[in-house]
Amino acid sequence: MSKTAVYLLIIFSTFSGLGVYGQIIVPTMETFNMANSPMPDNTVRCLLVDNLGDLWIGTDNGLAHLSNNTWEVFNEANSGLDDNYVRALAVDANNAIWIGTTMGGVQKFDGTAWTDFNTDNSDIPDNFIRTISIDNFGNKWIGTVEGLVYFDDTSWTTWTMANSAILTNNISSIAIGEQNEKYIGTINGGLIYMDADTVITGIYYILNSGVPDNSALTVKMDQVGKPWFAGSAGGLWTDQGNQTWMAFNWTNSPMPTNSLTTMTNDAQDNFYLGTQIHGLVIKRTNQTWGFYNTDNSDIAEDHILSIAKDNNDDVWIGTFSKGLVKLREDYLSTDELSPGQALKAYPNPVKSNETVYFNGGIRNPQITITSTDSKTVYKERFSTTINSFALPELNSGTYLLTVETENRLEVIRIVVV
């Protein structure tokens, strides 16, 4: 069984006309690695959620597919995958998976058949693939270490330092806007902007435009059509229009580092940022920040290589050497529970001496904890409305938590670990 642990975080937000209210976040983390699952390797380089909501996991020893808790593993020995070192994943409109590798070029897997594109059978300039994106017309945009590639399923076009104005051949990430415009990140070559007609409209770097970083490892589009960039030294930034950069870094925000490794954002434009030594950082839409690292959570490792968010609002985190982490954040209100509203307690299982939170406020409760042999180990009457209490020192085991108020009597089974 995978290890699951729960940690709690309270955030506070101010809304005009509504005053200040608290919200409890209950994060649950579960780790999958070679010891407790069919994971082919503990280094997770890339992640993809396909059109059906399934998760694809690119590792240093093959490709894994997770669907409804069922695992499949593809490698050179058991499939048409040409290289076990998987670096990039994309999905097309037909739910075919496009796979970029370090030595085998690009493979397409449609669920049955494998198709290879490499330097021996195509015009792709190099077999080391860093990124793959698919535009609104189904064309493939491929970032290699030897140039930017466009593939329309028939012909190949490549932009390099030799035949264009780009400043490096090392292409790291490609984001595509609603009008089919492209925003391209590079390693030490700044940003490349391209219009819908595949014409380069601008190359922006520190010296000519004040870009925060010449390396953008990940590029994503937000919900209003702005590109966001995650850099290895410049933190997180966006183009607000006409190369007016708005940056978030350790000097002007709660971010603990400027060295980002990967990024994704969801439909609400919460940004999930991977770092090299500081774990996962979340820039939330409500202007609060979240931090998960090995000091304050059960995240397996602080070196994050890949992030994806699935259709169930679970965040999947690929680490450098400790496997795959699944993060679920549940949000609890601190408003008082209504008389008919079911009571829940978090976390459960819970550690001895840890704080137990309820899914809402409870007015003047009496809380009693009894062991399975009916011995009372804790009892307290509160004279105010509470949404949490401190668990006493308890031995590991199962207990009954009784909450009694004027209008409710509920018993919850809790497990102390």
DOLONU-77180 format. One record per residue (C-alpha): x, y, z; residue in three letters. Coordinates in pm, whole numbers, padded with zeros to 5 digits. Layout:
// DOLONU-77180
BATOR     px     py     pz   r
BATOR      X      Y      Z ALA
...
***
This chain:
// DOLONU-77180
BATOR     px     py     pz   r
BATOR  00000  00000  00000 MET
BATOR  00114  00354 -00072 SER
BATOR  00192  00571  00225 LYS
BATOR -00064  00846  00284 THR
BATOR -00017  01142  00514 ALA
BATOR -00224  01451  00585 VAL
BATOR -00112  01798  00683 TYR
BATOR -00319  02108  00751 LEU
BATOR -00287  02469  00649 LEU
BATOR -00502  02772  00732 ILE
BATOR -00514  03061  00488 ILE
BATOR -00680  03398  00529 PHE
BATOR -00818  03616  00254 SER
BATOR -00983  03958  00253 THR
BATOR -01280  04021  00028 PHE
BATOR -01434  04365 -00019 SER
BATOR -01760  04389  00176 GLY
BATOR -01721  04046  00332 LEU
BATOR -01443  04108  00580 GLY
BATOR -01185  03845  00668 VAL
BATOR -01264  03478  00694 TYR
BATOR -01054  03169  00743 GLY
BATOR -01040  02866  00520 GLN
BATOR -00886  02535  00615 ILE
BATOR -00691  02347  00351 ILE
BATOR -00652  01976  00414 VAL
BATOR -00377  01839  00186 PRO
BATOR -00347  01463  00148 THR
BATOR -00031  01318 -00008 MET
BATOR  00026  00971 -00148 GLU
BATOR  00358  00851 -00291 THR
BATOR  00405  00594 -00566 PHE
BATOR  00750  00451 -00623 ASN
BATOR  00923  00134 -00738 MET
BATOR  00884 -00021 -00393 ALA
BATOR  00506  00012 -00361 ASN
BATOR  00374  00029 -00718 SER
BATOR  00451 -00075 -01078 PRO
BATOR  00639  00253 -01134 MET
BATOR  00929  00169 -01372 PRO
BATOR  01164  00427 -01221 ASP
BATOR  01170  00681 -00937 ASN
BATOR  01284  00967 -01163 THR
BATOR  00972  01125 -01316 VAL
BATOR  01068  01364 -01596 ARG
BATOR  00727  01448 -01744 CYS
BATOR  00355  01402 -01678 LEU
BATOR  00046  01420 -01898 LEU
BATOR -00328  01394 -01838 VAL
BATOR -00489  01273 -02162 ASP
BATOR -00833  01346 -02308 ASN
BATOR -00991  01067 -02101 LEU
BATOR -00837  01184 -01775 GLY
BATOR -00573  00910 -01761 ASP
BATOR -00224  00988 -01634 LEU
BATOR  00091  00922 -01840 TRP
BATOR  00424  00918 -01658 ILE
BATOR  00758  00963 -01835 GLY
BATOR  01056  00824 -01644 THR
BATOR  01421  00733 -01693 ASP
BATOR  01321  00371 -01747 ASN
BATOR  01009  00376 -01959 GLY
BATOR  00657  00512 -01981 LEU
BATOR  00376  00434 -01734 ALA
BATOR  00001  00470 -01788 HIS
BATOR -00233  00497 -01488 LEU
BATOR -00606  00458 -01552 SER
BATOR -00861  00390 -01277 ASN
BATOR -00588  00255 -01048 ASN
BATOR -00468  00018 -01321 THR
BATOR -00106  00044 -01433 TRP
BATOR  00056 -00029 -01769 GLU
BATOR  00429  00007 -01829 VAL
BATOR  00587  00048 -02172 PHE
BATOR  00958  00009 -02240 ASN
BATOR  01200 -00097 -02511 GLU
BATOR  01158 -00463 -02420 ALA
BATOR  00778 -00491 -02423 ASN
BATOR  00658 -00226 -02670 SER
BATOR  00744 -00006 -02965 GLY
BATOR  00906  00255 -02741 LEU
BATOR  01252  00316 -02889 ASP
BATOR  01415  00471 -02583 ASP
BATOR  01336  00432 -02214 ASN
BATOR  01448  00787 -02130 TYR
BATOR  01120  00977 -02173 VAL
BATOR  01143  01358 -02162 ARG
BATOR  00824  01496 -02323 ALA
BATOR  00457  01400 -02358 LEU
BATOR  00166  01544 -02556 ALA
BATOR -00180  01422 -02661 VAL
BATOR -00358  01491 -02989 ASP
BATOR -00730  01523 -03065 ALA
BATOR -00758  01147 -03124 ASN
BATOR -00602  01075 -02780 ASN
BATOR -00283  00945 -02938 ALA
BATOR  00018  01003 -02714 ILE
BATOR  00328  01171 -02858 TRP
BATOR  00643  01079 -02669 ILE
BATOR  00978  01256 -02678 GLY
BATOR  01294  01073 -02572 THR
BATOR  01662  01152 -02530 THR
BATOR  01800  00917 -02796 MET
BATOR  01502  00777 -02987 GLY
BATOR  01336  01088 -03122 GLY
BATOR  00956  01101 -03115 VAL
BATOR  00715  00808 -03092 GLN
BATOR  00340  00821 -03149 LYS
BATOR  00126  00565 -02964 PHE
BATOR -00242  00544 -03058 ASP
BATOR -00326  00276 -02804 GLY
BATOR -00233 -00006 -03039 THR
BATOR  00033  00093 -03291 ALA
BATOR  00363  00275 -03250 TRP
BATOR  00507  00514 -03509 THR
BATOR  00866  00638 -03495 ASP
BATOR  01012  00971 -03606 PHE
BATOR  01388  01001 -03573 ASN
BATOR  01694  01128 -03758 THR
BATOR  01710  00807 -03965 ASP
BATOR  01357  00818 -04108 ASN
BATOR  01255  01185 -04092 SER
BATOR  01387  01541 -04111 ASP
BATOR  01387  01589 -03737 ILE
BATOR  01727  01748 -03660 PRO
BATOR  01809  01555 -03341 ASP
BATOR  01681  01261 -03139 ASN
BATOR  01700  01448 -02805 PHE
BATOR  01350  01587 -02753 ILE
BATOR  01281  01837 -02476 ARG
BATOR  00918  01931 -02541 THR
BATOR  00618  01861 -02766 ILE
BATOR  00307  02076 -02816 SER
BATOR  00017  02036 -03057 ILE
BATOR -00152  02341 -03207 ASP
BATOR -00519  02407 -03280 ASN
BATOR -00491  02244 -03624 PHE
BATOR -00319  01929 -03501 GLY
BATOR  00030  02031 -03610 ASN
BATOR  00316  01919 -03388 LYS
BATOR  00570  02162 -03246 TRP
BATOR  00879  01989 -03117 ILE
BATOR  01164  02135 -02917 GLY
BATOR  01498  01960 -02966 THR
BATOR  01852  02040 -02859 VAL
BATOR  01926  02123 -03224 GLU
BATOR  01636  02347 -03314 GLY
BATOR  01263  02416 -03322 LEU
BATOR  01060  02177 -03538 VAL
BATOR  00717  02204 -03702 TYR
BATOR  00554  01884 -03832 PHE
BATOR  00218  01888 -04012 ASP
BATOR  00203  01506 -04039 ASP
BATOR  00357  01530 -04386 THR
BATOR  00649  01769 -04396 SER
BATOR  00903  01906 -04151 TRP
BATOR  01024  02262 -04098 THR
BATOR  01314  02346 -03866 THR
BATOR  01438  02676 -03725 TRP
BATOR  01800  02684 -03610 THR
BATOR  02070  02943 -03547 MET
BATOR  02200  02869 -03895 ALA
BATOR  01879  02947 -04086 ASN
BATOR  01698  03197 -03862 SER
BATOR  01750  03470 -03604 ALA
BATOR  01706  03247 -03297 ILE
BATOR  01990  03268 -03046 LEU
BATOR  02009  02902 -02946 THR
BATOR  01906  02563 -03082 ASN
BATOR  01815  02436 -02736 ASN
BATOR  01434  02462 -02718 ILE
BATOR  01282  02390 -02376 SER
BATOR  00909  02461 -02391 SER
BATOR  00634  02570 -02631 ILE
BATOR  00294  02720 -02546 ALA
BATOR  00024  02787 -02805 ILE
BATOR -00242  03057 -02773 GLY
BATOR -00602  03059 -02889 GLU
BATOR -00507  03239 -03212 GLN
BATOR -00239  02976 -03278 ASN
BATOR  00042  03210 -03180 GLU
BATOR  00346  03045 -03025 LYS
BATOR  00550  03139 -02719 TYR
BATOR  00875  02945 -02708 ILE
BATOR  01117  02909 -02420 GLY
BATOR  01484  02826 -02470 THR
BATOR  01793  02746 -02269 ILE
BATOR  02006  03063 -02262 ASN
BATOR  01848  03204 -02577 GLY
BATOR  01562  03410 -02442 GLY
BATOR  01202  03390 -02563 LEU
BATOR  01084  03337 -02920 ILE
BATOR  00744  03472 -03027 TYR
BATOR  00584  03339 -03346 MET
BATOR  00253  03426 -03510 ASP
BATOR -00014  03193 -03648 ALA
BATOR  00162  03193 -03987 ASP
BATOR  00484  03055 -03834 THR
BATOR  00664  03387 -03871 VAL
BATOR  00898  03483 -03589 ILE
BATOR  00769  03817 -03456 THR
BATOR  01019  03872 -03179 GLY
BATOR  01313  03735 -02983 ILE
BATOR  01338  03875 -02632 TYR
BATOR  01623  03840 -02387 TYR
BATOR  01768  04024 -02090 ILE
BATOR  01974  04277 -02283 LEU
BATOR  01718  04382 -02544 ASN
BATOR  01395  04381 -02344 SER
BATOR  01460  04318 -01977 GLY
BATOR  01326  03964 -01969 VAL
BATOR  01384  03831 -01615 PRO
BATOR  01570  03524 -01741 ASP
BATOR  01724  03405 -02069 ASN
BATOR  01613  03050 -01989 SER
BATOR  01244  02962 -01966 ALA
BATOR  01209  02595 -01877 LEU
BATOR  00829  02595 -01895 THR
BATOR  00577  02817 -02075 VAL
BATOR  00201  02805 -02009 LYS
BATOR -00098  03010 -02123 MET
BATOR -00337  03150 -01863 ASP
BATOR -00715  03175 -01894 GLN
BATOR -00706  03525 -02046 VAL
BATOR -00445  03443 -02310 GLY
BATOR -00127  03567 -02142 LYS
BATOR  00192  03358 -02153 PRO
BATOR  00364  03270 -01826 TRP
BATOR  00727  03163 -01800 PHE
BATOR  00916  02968 -01533 ALA
BATOR  01291  03027 -01534 GLY
BATOR  01591  02859 -01381 SER
BATOR  01712  03190 -01232 ALA
BATOR  01435  03447 -01287 GLY
BATOR  01143  03293 -01104 GLY
BATOR  00792  03325 -01250 LEU
BATOR  00692  03598 -01492 TRP
BATOR  00431  03693 -01750 THR
BATOR  00406  03924 -02050 ASP
BATOR  00130  04172 -01970 GLN
BATOR  00145  04303 -02326 GLY
BATOR  00415  04453 -02548 ASN
BATOR  00686  04286 -02343 GLN
BATOR  00586  04448 -02017 THR
BATOR  00703  04185 -01774 TRP
BATOR  00547  04118 -01436 MET
BATOR  00770  03893 -01229 ALA
BATOR  00736  03700 -00904 PHE
BATOR  01059  03612 -00728 ASN
BATOR  01207  03579 -00381 TRP
BATOR  01260  03956 -00346 THR
BATOR  00903  04070 -00420 ASN
BATOR  00684  03773 -00323 SER
BATOR  00670  03480 -00079 PRO
BATOR  00851  03257 -00331 MET
BATOR  01143  03087 -00152 PRO
BATOR  01364  03069 -00463 THR
BATOR  01412  03206 -00814 ASN
BATOR  01517  02865 -00944 SER
BATOR  01209  02697 -01090 LEU
BATOR  01219  02364 -01268 THR
BATOR  00864  02319 -01398 THR
BATOR  00515  02466 -01383 MET
BATOR  00151  02408 -01460 THR
BATOR -00170  02604 -01405 ASN
BATOR -00534  02501 -01376 ASP
BATOR -00865  02640 -01501 ALA
BATOR -00874  02887 -01210 GLN
BATOR -00516  03000 -01283 ASP
BATOR -00367  02858 -00969 ASN
BATOR  00000  02811 -01057 PHE
BATOR  00189  02504 -00934 TYR
BATOR  00564  02562 -00938 LEU
BATOR  00836  02302 -00902 GLY
BATOR  01170  02396 -00752 THR
BATOR  01507  02228 -00719 GLN
BATOR  01550  02241 -00341 ILE
BATOR  01229  02396 -00203 HIS
BATOR  00960  02149 -00306 GLY
BATOR  00624  02262 -00446 LEU
BATOR  00512  02626 -00443 VAL
BATOR  00153  02725 -00522 ILE
BATOR  00056  03075 -00633 LYS
BATOR -00317  03078 -00573 ARG
BATOR -00575  03284 -00757 THR
BATOR -00691  03441 -00427 ASN
BATOR -00343  03593 -00380 GLN
BATOR -00235  03344 -00114 THR
BATOR  00058  03107 -00145 TRP
BATOR  00107  02743 -00053 GLY
BATOR  00432  02560  00020 PHE
BATOR  00493  02187  00045 TYR
BATOR  00841  02061  00124 ASN
BATOR  01002  01779  00317 THR
BATOR  01009  01990  00635 ASP
BATOR  00637  02070  00651 ASN
BATOR  00470  01786  00459 SER
BATOR  00504  01430  00343 ASP
BATOR  00617  01526 -00007 ILE
BATOR  00873  01265 -00103 ALA
BATOR  01147  01501 -00219 GLU
BATOR  01214  01873 -00261 ASP
BATOR  01357  01838 -00613 HIS
BATOR  01055  01854 -00847 ILE
BATOR  01082  01773 -01218 LEU
BATOR  00722  01764 -01342 SER
BATOR  00367  01861 -01241 ILE
BATOR  00020  01789 -01382 ALA
BATOR -00334  01843 -01253 LYS
BATOR -00603  01592 -01342 ASP
BATOR -00980  01612 -01390 ASN
BATOR -01040  01528 -01023 ASN
BATOR -00836  01828 -00905 ASP
BATOR -00555  01602 -00790 ASP
BATOR -00205  01741 -00844 VAL
BATOR  00057  01490 -00960 TRP
BATOR  00418  01572 -00878 ILE
BATOR  00717  01400 -01036 GLY
BATOR  01034  01403 -00830 THR
BATOR  01401  01366 -00919 PHE
BATOR  01461  01040 -00734 SER
BATOR  01168  00956 -00503 LYS
BATOR  00887  00870 -00741 GLY
BATOR  00545  01022 -00798 LEU
BATOR  00339  01216 -00543 VAL
BATOR -00039  01264 -00560 LYS
BATOR -00162  01577 -00381 LEU
BATOR -00528  01636 -00298 ARG
BATOR -00630  01966 -00137 GLU
BATOR -00971  01971  00033 ASP
BATOR -01106  02309  00139 TYR
BATOR -01306  02338  00462 LEU
BATOR -01509  02639  00569 SER
BATOR -01479  02784  00919 THR
BATOR -01844  02897  00911 ASP
BATOR -02062  02736  01175 GLU
BATOR -02214  02404  01075 LEU
BATOR -02590  02396  01033 SER
BATOR -02780  02154  01262 PRO
BATOR -02842  01907  00980 GLY
BATOR -02494  01923  00829 GLN
BATOR -02283  01608  00877 ALA
BATOR -01973  01649  01092 LEU
BATOR -01634  01539  00962 LYS
BATOR -01295  01537  01132 ALA
BATOR -00955  01588  00965 TYR
BATOR -00696  01445  00944 PRO
BATOR -00794  01083  00985 ASN
BATOR -00570  00890  01049 PRO
BATOR -00423  01147  01287 VAL
BATOR -00100  01167  01483 LYS
BATOR -00095  01184  01861 SER
BATOR -00082  01547  01986 ASN
BATOR -00187  01676  01644 GLU
BATOR -00468  01927  01592 THR
BATOR -00800  01780  01478 VAL
BATOR -01006  02004  01249 TYR
BATOR -01379  01991  01177 PHE
BATOR -01545  02082  00848 ASN
BATOR -01708  02383  01013 GLY
BATOR -01758  02562  01341 GLY
BATOR -01933  02383  01633 ILE
BATOR -02100  02588  01906 ARG
BATOR -02016  02503  02270 ASN
BATOR -01941  02135  02218 PRO
BATOR -01847  01867  02463 GLN
BATOR -01582  01645  02308 ILE
BATOR -01517  01298  02440 THR
BATOR -01268  01039  02315 ILE
BATOR -01306  00678  02420 THR
BATOR -01101  00372  02339 SER
BATOR -01253  00062  02182 THR
BATOR -01279 -00093  02528 ASP
BATOR -01501  00202  02637 SER
BATOR -01240  00383  02850 LYS
BATOR -01261  00762  02839 THR
BATOR -00919  00905  02746 VAL
BATOR -01021  01267  02685 TYR
BATOR -01317  01487  02776 LYS
BATOR -01358  01863  02752 GLU
BATOR -01644  02113  02741 ARG
BATOR -01586  02425  02526 PHE
BATOR -01772  02750  02595 SER
BATOR -01715  02900  02249 THR
BATOR -01761  02800  01886 THR
BATOR -01462  02593  01774 ILE
BATOR -01349  02431  01449 ASN
BATOR -01051  02243  01596 SER
BATOR -00900  02106  01916 PHE
BATOR -00564  01965  02022 ALA
BATOR -00554  01589  02046 LEU
BATOR -00393  01464  02370 PRO
BATOR -00108  01216  02391 GLU
BATOR -00262  00886  02278 LEU
BATOR -00131  00544  02193 ASN
BATOR -00171  00421  01840 SER
BATOR -00508  00262  01777 GLY
BATOR -00874  00322  01699 THR
BATOR -01086  00559  01911 TYR
BATOR -01441  00696  01913 LEU
BATOR -01469  01076  01896 LEU
BATOR -01804  01196  02036 THR
BATOR -01917  01554  01973 VAL
BATOR -02223  01666  02171 GLU
BATOR -02394  02005  02145 THR
BATOR -02742  02141  02205 GLU
BATOR -02858  02017  01865 ASN
BATOR -02624  01734  01771 ARG
BATOR -02473  01412  01896 LEU
BATOR -02225  01253  01657 GLU
BATOR -01968  00980  01691 VAL
BATOR -01670  00957  01453 ILE
BATOR -01424  00670  01443 ARG
BATOR -01066  00803  01432 ILE
BATOR -00737  00624  01394 VAL
BATOR -00429  00749  01579 VAL
BATOR -00096  00659  01419 VAL
***
